[in-house]
């Protein structure tokens, strides 16, 4: 039976869940920083690897790692506007003031009470870069970081990636303890691991367990992204609300994952916890620091999901244990010129064996557009290998810079000129997909996918390039004018806070 059918609830384990009122082995080329040549931090002084054949000792790993795991608290909604409903006249306001008798005269609450949330984070450099979960700091107006020695700092947001549920913060300090990267590709089922964080608003807490599975997919990141990356390390180390963003380390004290989620019928730990592999973490962090946004690379295929029903597997003739079944090859995708065909089974990515889609995604996530990878595949029982130059989401080999488009929460595509010519336009941009929590849908609840944009702030746009440039020069606000196919009506939607 599938894991997701066994577990009645899958919960994100930190961040907003503790809201309390009132109170890459495959690194990108030319990375901003790596840990290859860094001086071993002081928190590893005197560390000795566990000798082979001897009982496992968690003490040294815990002592080395705990100083580099931080407590993160956030304030959400601090700057929210007050309720703007009209205030009823209070006949006693001249004597007592409006606030005092509001509740007796039915006036609406006029002040927003900020929410406070709690999670964990991991220091990854001596000058204060910290990695945590995106859901720990999502929508936060203030982020406070407290070290194990009780020193506190106000953190600055550097960048986020909802697709992998990761975020990078920065505090201003030097000589900080930090965790050394391990290699999550070398993590084995059955090995001992430690989970370190600040569960339930407690002080630094260390729990131990073993790796019980790898390359798990839970569907959590699909809530925030149309292109989620999930290939969790599953452990039985106890993790609770507040552990999110904390460290999963091996017995050598090396960071091998960022704790992200628990599976539970109650909301508390019930036997399983999940961590983002550190090789994915390294790649995401480097991309954010170097480019301002994650360089997501694509093979250009659709594949049979790991949890596809048996009826679908039978329909396409899927055979268990062969590899990742290719359902379709995108016409202009990276794989289209490399010999891959629908019905092939991808078996290796750069020599690394992959049996599931999540394993393949984990390997490809270590590369950026323009990188070449070798793909081994099975066709008619025979294995072959081909070289694929990965592309970006737009179908080119260029690195992607952070733009206004990234904030909108939508996927766009150019439209055929014939589709808009009858309206007197030479082109346009269609909303192909739309998330529920992006800027477009947040500010325009009535907007639907399929909408064709032909003007930005009154200026005609014929394609994606013109659309992107128009938004970049629009300033802090813009209007999107267009129509829905089959309708003669023209609609105008507004956008604000574009430069926020």
C-alpha positions as CSV (number, residue, x, y, z in Angstrom):
1,X,0.0,0.0,0.0
2,X,1.3,3.5,-0.9
3,X,2.8,5.5,2.0
4,X,0.4,8.4,1.5
5,X,-2.6,6.0,1.9
6,X,-1.2,4.6,5.1
7,X,-0.6,8.0,6.7
8,X,-3.7,9.9,7.4
9,X,-2.1,13.3,7.5
10,X,1.1,14.8,6.2
11,X,2.0,17.9,8.1
12,X,4.6,20.6,7.6
13,X,6.4,20.5,10.9
14,X,7.3,24.1,11.7
15,X,6.9,27.7,10.8
16,X,3.3,28.7,10.6
17,X,2.1,25.5,12.5
18,X,3.4,27.1,15.7
19,X,1.7,30.4,15.2
20,X,0.7,31.8,18.6
21,X,-1.3,34.9,19.0
22,X,-0.1,37.5,21.5
23,X,3.0,36.2,22.4
24,X,25.4,19.6,-4.0
25,X,27.7,17.2,-4.7
26,X,26.9,18.6,-8.1
27,X,27.6,22.3,-7.6
28,X,26.8,24.9,-10.3
29,X,29.9,26.2,-12.2
30,X,31.5,29.2,-10.6
31,X,29.6,29.1,-7.3
32,X,29.5,32.0,-4.9
33,X,31.1,30.0,-2.2
34,X,31.7,26.4,-1.4
35,X,33.1,24.6,1.7
36,X,35.9,22.9,-0.2
37,X,38.7,25.1,1.1
38,X,37.3,26.5,4.3
39,X,39.0,26.2,7.6
40,X,37.4,23.6,9.8
41,X,35.2,25.6,12.2
42,X,35.9,25.6,15.9
43,X,32.8,23.6,16.7
44,X,34.5,20.5,15.2
45,X,37.7,20.9,17.3
46,X,38.7,17.5,18.7
47,X,36.2,15.6,16.6
48,X,37.2,12.0,15.8
49,X,35.3,9.9,13.3
50,X,33.6,6.8,14.8
51,X,36.1,3.9,14.3
52,X,34.8,1.0,12.1
53,X,33.3,-1.9,14.1
54,X,33.0,0.1,17.3
55,X,29.7,1.1,18.9
56,X,28.2,4.3,17.4
57,X,28.9,7.4,19.6
58,X,26.5,10.3,19.0
59,X,28.1,12.6,21.6
60,X,30.8,14.2,19.4
61,X,28.4,14.7,16.4
62,X,25.9,16.4,18.7
63,X,28.5,18.6,20.3
64,X,29.9,19.7,16.9
65,X,26.5,20.3,15.3
66,X,24.4,22.0,18.0
67,X,26.2,25.3,18.0
68,X,25.5,25.8,14.3
69,X,21.7,25.1,14.6
70,X,19.7,28.2,15.4
71,X,16.2,29.1,16.6
72,X,14.1,31.2,14.2
73,X,11.1,33.2,15.3
74,X,9.0,35.3,13.0
75,X,6.3,38.0,13.2
76,X,3.6,37.7,10.5
77,X,1.1,40.4,9.8
78,X,2.8,43.2,11.7
79,X,2.2,45.6,8.9
80,X,-1.3,44.5,8.0
81,X,-3.9,47.2,7.6
82,X,-6.6,47.6,10.2
83,X,-10.1,46.7,9.4
84,X,-11.5,49.5,7.3
85,X,-15.2,48.9,8.0
86,X,-17.0,52.1,9.1
87,X,-17.0,52.8,12.9
88,X,-20.3,53.2,14.6
89,X,-20.6,56.3,16.8
90,X,-19.9,55.5,20.4
91,X,-22.0,58.0,22.5
92,X,-19.5,57.7,25.4
93,X,-16.3,58.1,23.3
94,X,-15.7,61.6,24.6
95,X,-15.5,60.2,28.1
96,X,-14.0,56.7,27.7
97,X,-12.5,56.7,24.2
98,X,-13.5,54.5,21.3
99,X,-11.4,51.5,22.0
100,X,-12.7,51.0,25.6
101,X,-16.3,50.4,24.6
102,X,-15.9,49.0,21.1
103,X,-17.0,45.5,22.0
104,X,-20.2,46.8,23.7
105,X,-21.3,48.8,20.6
106,X,-20.5,46.2,18.0
107,X,-17.6,48.0,16.3
108,X,-15.2,45.8,14.3
109,X,-11.8,45.0,15.7
110,X,-9.6,47.9,14.5
111,X,-6.1,46.5,15.1
112,X,-4.5,43.4,13.7
113,X,-2.7,41.2,16.2
114,X,0.5,39.9,14.7
115,X,1.1,36.2,14.6
116,X,4.3,34.7,15.9
117,X,5.8,31.5,14.5
118,X,8.8,29.4,15.3
119,X,11.2,27.1,13.5
120,X,14.9,26.2,13.1
121,X,17.8,27.0,10.8
122,X,21.4,25.9,10.0
123,X,24.4,28.2,9.8
124,X,26.4,27.2,6.7
125,X,29.2,29.8,6.7
126,X,31.2,31.7,9.3
127,X,29.9,35.0,8.1
128,X,26.3,34.3,8.8
129,X,24.5,32.6,5.9
130,X,21.7,30.4,7.2
131,X,19.5,27.9,5.4
132,X,16.0,27.0,6.6
133,X,12.6,26.0,5.2
134,X,10.6,28.4,3.1
135,X,7.5,27.6,5.1
136,X,9.3,28.7,8.3
137,X,9.7,32.3,7.1
138,X,7.0,32.6,4.5
139,X,5.2,35.9,4.7
140,X,7.2,37.0,7.7
141,X,7.6,40.7,8.4
142,X,10.3,40.2,10.9
143,X,12.8,37.3,11.3
144,X,14.8,36.9,14.5
145,X,17.6,34.3,14.8
146,X,18.8,33.1,18.2
147,X,22.0,31.1,18.5
148,X,22.6,28.3,21.0
149,X,24.6,30.8,23.1
150,X,21.5,33.0,23.4
151,X,22.9,35.8,21.1
152,X,20.1,37.1,18.9
153,X,20.1,38.8,15.5
154,X,17.7,40.3,13.1
155,X,18.0,38.3,9.9
156,X,17.7,39.5,6.3
157,X,16.0,37.5,3.7
158,X,18.4,36.6,0.8
159,X,16.2,34.4,-1.3
160,X,13.6,31.6,-1.3
161,X,12.7,28.6,-3.4
162,X,9.1,27.3,-2.8
163,X,9.8,24.5,-5.3
164,X,12.2,22.8,-2.8
165,X,10.8,24.6,0.4
166,X,14.2,26.2,1.1
167,X,15.2,29.7,2.0
168,X,18.5,31.5,2.7
169,X,18.9,34.1,5.4
170,X,21.8,36.4,6.5
171,X,22.8,37.7,9.9
172,X,25.6,40.2,10.4
173,X,28.4,38.4,12.3
174,X,31.8,36.9,11.9
175,X,33.5,33.8,13.1
176,X,30.3,31.8,13.6
177,X,30.2,28.0,14.0
178,X,28.8,26.3,11.0
179,X,28.0,22.8,9.7
180,X,30.2,21.1,7.1
181,X,28.3,19.7,4.1
182,X,28.1,15.9,3.8
183,X,27.1,14.0,0.7
184,X,23.5,12.9,0.6
185,X,24.1,10.6,-2.4
186,X,26.2,8.5,0.0
187,X,23.5,8.2,2.7
188,X,22.4,4.6,3.1
189,X,19.2,3.1,4.4
190,X,19.9,1.9,8.0
191,X,22.6,4.3,8.9
192,X,22.4,6.4,12.1
193,X,21.4,10.0,11.9
194,X,20.7,12.9,14.4
195,X,17.9,15.5,14.0
196,X,18.8,18.8,15.7
197,X,16.4,21.8,16.2
198,X,14.1,23.7,18.4
199,X,10.8,21.6,18.6
200,X,7.8,23.0,20.5
201,X,9.7,26.2,21.4
202,X,12.2,24.1,23.5
203,X,15.9,24.8,23.7
204,X,18.3,23.0,21.3
205,X,17.1,19.4,21.1
206,X,18.9,16.3,19.7
207,X,17.2,13.1,18.7
208,X,18.6,10.0,17.0
209,X,17.2,7.5,14.5
210,X,18.1,5.7,11.3
211,X,17.5,6.4,7.7
212,X,14.4,4.3,6.9
213,X,14.0,5.3,3.2
214,X,15.3,7.6,0.5
215,X,13.7,9.5,-2.4
216,X,10.3,9.9,-0.8
217,X,7.7,12.1,-2.5
218,X,4.8,13.5,-0.4
219,X,3.3,16.2,-2.6
220,X,3.9,18.9,-0.1
221,X,5.8,21.4,-2.3
222,X,3.1,21.3,-5.0
223,X,1.1,23.5,-2.7
224,X,3.5,26.4,-3.4
225,X,5.0,25.5,-6.7
226,X,4.0,24.2,-10.1
227,X,7.4,22.5,-10.5
228,X,8.0,21.0,-7.1
229,X,11.3,19.2,-6.1
230,X,10.8,16.4,-3.7
231,X,13.1,13.5,-2.9
232,X,13.1,13.4,0.9
233,X,15.3,11.4,3.2
234,X,12.9,9.5,5.5
235,X,14.1,8.8,9.1
236,X,12.6,7.7,12.4
237,X,14.5,10.4,14.3
238,X,11.8,12.2,16.4
239,X,10.9,15.6,14.8
240,X,8.1,17.9,15.9
241,X,6.6,21.3,15.2
242,X,9.5,23.8,15.3
243,X,12.1,21.3,14.0
244,X,11.5,22.6,10.4
245,X,14.6,24.0,8.9
246,X,16.9,22.2,11.4
247,X,19.8,19.9,10.7
248,X,19.9,16.2,9.9
249,X,23.5,15.1,10.5
250,X,25.4,11.9,10.2
251,X,27.6,10.5,13.0
252,X,30.5,12.4,11.6
253,X,28.7,15.6,12.4
254,X,28.2,16.5,8.7
255,X,25.0,18.1,7.4
256,X,23.1,15.6,5.2
257,X,19.7,17.2,5.1
258,X,17.3,19.9,6.2
259,X,14.4,18.6,8.3
260,X,11.2,19.7,6.6
261,X,8.1,17.6,7.4
262,X,6.5,14.9,9.5
263,X,3.8,12.4,8.7
264,X,1.3,12.0,11.5
265,X,-2.4,11.4,12.2
266,X,-2.3,13.9,15.1
267,X,0.1,16.7,14.2
268,X,2.8,15.4,16.6
269,X,5.6,13.0,15.8
270,X,4.3,9.5,15.0
271,X,7.3,7.7,13.6
272,X,8.3,9.3,10.4
273,X,10.2,12.5,9.5
274,X,11.5,13.9,6.2
275,X,14.6,15.9,5.3
276,X,15.7,17.6,2.1
277,X,18.9,16.0,0.9
278,X,21.9,18.3,1.3
279,X,23.1,17.9,-2.3
280,X,19.9,19.7,-3.3
281,X,20.4,22.2,-0.5
282,X,23.9,23.1,-1.8
283,X,22.7,23.7,-5.3
284,X,19.7,25.8,-4.3
285,X,21.8,28.0,-1.9
286,X,24.5,28.6,-4.5
287,X,22.0,29.6,-7.2
288,X,20.2,32.0,-4.9
289,X,23.5,33.7,-3.9
290,X,25.0,33.8,-7.4
291,X,21.9,34.5,-9.6
292,X,19.2,35.7,-7.2
293,X,17.0,32.8,-8.2
294,X,17.2,29.1,-8.6
295,X,18.5,27.8,-12.0
296,X,16.1,24.9,-12.6
297,X,17.1,22.6,-15.4
298,X,14.8,20.4,-17.4
299,X,15.3,17.2,-19.5
300,X,12.1,18.0,-21.5
301,X,10.0,14.9,-20.8
302,X,6.9,13.9,-18.9
303,X,7.2,10.7,-17.0
304,X,4.9,8.3,-15.2
305,X,4.5,9.4,-11.6
306,X,5.8,7.1,-8.8
307,X,2.3,6.8,-7.4
308,X,0.5,6.3,-10.7
309,X,-2.5,3.9,-10.3
310,X,-2.2,0.4,-11.6
311,X,-4.8,1.0,-14.3
312,X,-2.6,3.8,-15.8
313,X,0.5,1.6,-15.6
314,X,-1.3,-1.2,-17.4
315,X,-2.5,1.2,-20.1
316,X,1.0,2.3,-21.0
317,X,2.6,-1.1,-20.6
318,X,4.8,-0.1,-17.6
319,X,7.1,-2.8,-16.2
320,X,8.2,-2.5,-12.6
321,X,11.9,-2.1,-11.7
322,X,13.0,-1.0,-15.2
323,X,13.5,2.8,-14.5
324,X,11.6,6.0,-15.0
325,X,9.0,5.5,-17.8
326,X,9.0,8.3,-20.4
327,X,5.4,9.1,-21.3
328,X,6.2,11.9,-23.7
329,X,9.1,14.0,-25.1
330,X,8.5,17.7,-25.4
331,X,8.8,18.9,-29.0
332,X,11.3,21.7,-28.2
333,X,12.7,20.2,-25.0
334,X,16.3,19.2,-24.3
335,X,15.6,15.5,-24.9
336,X,14.0,15.9,-28.3
337,X,17.3,16.0,-30.2
338,X,19.0,13.3,-28.0
339,X,17.2,10.2,-29.2
340,X,14.8,9.7,-26.3
341,X,11.3,8.5,-27.2
342,X,8.1,7.9,-25.4
343,X,8.1,4.4,-23.9
344,X,11.8,4.5,-23.0
345,X,12.9,3.8,-19.4
346,X,15.5,6.3,-18.0
347,X,17.9,4.2,-15.9
348,X,20.8,6.5,-15.0
349,X,21.7,10.2,-14.8
350,X,25.4,10.7,-15.2
351,X,26.0,7.1,-14.1
352,X,23.8,7.3,-11.0
353,X,21.1,4.7,-11.0
354,X,17.5,5.9,-10.9
355,X,14.4,3.8,-10.5
356,X,11.8,6.4,-9.6
357,X,10.9,9.9,-10.8
358,X,11.9,11.4,-7.4
359,X,15.4,9.9,-7.7
360,X,15.7,11.3,-11.2
361,X,14.5,14.8,-10.1
362,X,17.0,14.7,-7.2
363,X,19.9,14.1,-9.6
364,X,18.8,16.6,-12.3
365,X,18.2,19.2,-9.5
366,X,22.0,19.5,-9.1
367,X,22.4,21.0,-12.6
368,X,21.6,24.3,-14.3
369,X,20.5,25.2,-17.8
370,X,23.3,24.7,-20.3
371,X,24.8,21.8,-18.4
372,X,25.3,18.5,-20.2
373,X,24.3,15.2,-18.6
374,X,24.4,11.7,-19.8
375,X,21.2,9.7,-19.7
376,X,21.1,5.9,-19.9
377,X,17.8,4.4,-21.0
378,X,16.2,1.1,-21.9
379,X,14.4,0.5,-25.2
380,X,13.2,-2.9,-26.2
381,X,15.3,-4.4,-23.4
382,X,18.6,-2.9,-24.7
383,X,20.4,-0.1,-22.8
384,X,21.8,2.9,-24.5
385,X,23.3,6.2,-23.4
386,X,22.8,9.7,-24.8
387,X,24.0,13.2,-24.0
388,X,21.4,15.9,-23.1
389,X,22.1,19.6,-22.8
390,X,19.6,20.8,-20.2
391,X,17.3,23.7,-20.8
392,X,15.5,26.2,-18.6
393,X,11.8,26.5,-18.2
394,X,11.5,28.9,-21.2
395,X,13.2,26.4,-23.4
396,X,16.6,28.1,-23.8
397,X,20.0,27.3,-22.4
398,X,20.5,30.6,-20.6
399,X,20.7,31.1,-16.9
400,X,17.6,32.8,-15.5
401,X,17.8,36.0,-13.6
402,X,15.3,37.0,-10.9
403,X,12.5,39.0,-12.6
404,X,9.1,40.4,-11.8
405,X,7.6,37.4,-13.5
406,X,8.9,35.2,-10.7
407,X,6.6,37.0,-8.2
408,X,3.3,36.5,-10.2
409,X,2.7,32.9,-9.4
410,X,1.8,31.9,-12.9
411,X,3.2,30.1,-16.0
412,X,2.9,32.0,-19.3
413,X,3.2,31.1,-23.0
414,X,3.2,33.0,-26.3
415,X,-0.1,32.8,-28.2
416,X,-0.6,32.2,-31.9
417,X,-1.0,35.5,-33.8
418,X,-4.2,34.1,-35.5
419,X,-5.9,33.8,-32.1
420,X,-5.6,37.6,-31.4
421,X,-5.6,39.0,-34.9
422,X,-9.4,39.3,-35.1
423,X,-9.1,41.7,-32.1
424,X,-6.6,43.8,-33.9
425,X,-3.5,42.6,-32.0
426,X,-0.3,41.1,-33.4
427,X,0.3,38.8,-30.5
428,X,-0.1,38.2,-26.8
429,X,0.7,36.1,-23.7
430,X,-1.6,33.4,-22.3
431,X,-1.7,32.4,-18.6
432,X,-1.1,28.7,-18.9
433,X,-1.2,27.9,-15.2
434,X,-2.0,29.9,-12.1
435,X,-1.2,29.2,-8.4
436,X,-3.6,30.1,-5.7
437,X,-1.1,32.1,-3.6
438,X,0.8,34.1,-6.2
439,X,0.6,37.9,-6.7
440,X,-1.7,37.6,-9.6
441,X,-4.4,35.5,-7.9
442,X,-4.0,37.2,-4.5
443,X,-4.7,40.7,-6.0
444,X,-7.2,39.5,-8.6
445,X,-9.3,36.6,-7.3
446,X,-11.5,36.6,-10.4
447,X,-8.6,36.0,-12.8
448,X,-8.5,32.6,-14.4
449,X,-6.0,30.6,-16.4
450,X,-6.5,30.9,-20.1
451,X,-6.6,34.7,-19.9
452,X,-4.7,36.3,-22.9
453,X,-2.8,39.4,-22.1
454,X,-2.4,41.9,-25.0
455,X,-1.5,45.1,-23.2
456,X,0.5,46.0,-20.1
457,X,-0.4,49.5,-18.7
458,X,-1.8,50.4,-22.1
459,X,1.2,49.2,-24.2
460,X,0.8,46.3,-26.5
461,X,2.8,43.2,-25.8
462,X,3.3,40.5,-28.5
463,X,5.3,37.9,-26.7
464,X,7.0,36.8,-23.5
465,X,10.0,39.0,-23.9
466,X,7.9,42.2,-24.4
467,X,5.6,41.2,-21.6
468,X,8.6,40.7,-19.2
469,X,10.2,44.0,-20.2
470,X,6.9,45.9,-19.8
471,X,6.5,44.7,-16.3
472,X,10.1,45.5,-15.4
473,X,9.7,49.1,-16.5
474,X,6.2,49.5,-15.1
475,X,7.4,50.6,-11.6
476,X,5.4,49.5,-8.6
477,X,2.1,49.0,-10.3
478,X,0.7,47.9,-13.7
479,X,-2.5,46.9,-15.5
480,X,-3.0,43.8,-17.6
481,X,-5.5,44.1,-20.4
482,X,-6.8,41.2,-22.4
483,X,-9.6,38.7,-23.0
484,X,-10.7,35.1,-22.6
485,X,-11.0,32.9,-25.7
486,X,-14.6,32.7,-26.8
487,X,-15.5,36.0,-25.1
488,X,-15.8,39.4,-26.8
489,X,-15.4,41.3,-23.5
490,X,-12.1,43.1,-22.6
491,X,-10.9,42.7,-19.0
492,X,-8.4,44.8,-17.1
493,X,-6.6,43.5,-14.0
494,X,-4.4,45.5,-11.7
495,X,-1.1,44.7,-10.1
496,X,0.5,46.5,-7.1
497,X,3.7,46.1,-5.1
498,X,5.7,44.8,-8.1
499,X,9.0,46.2,-6.7
500,X,8.3,45.0,-3.1
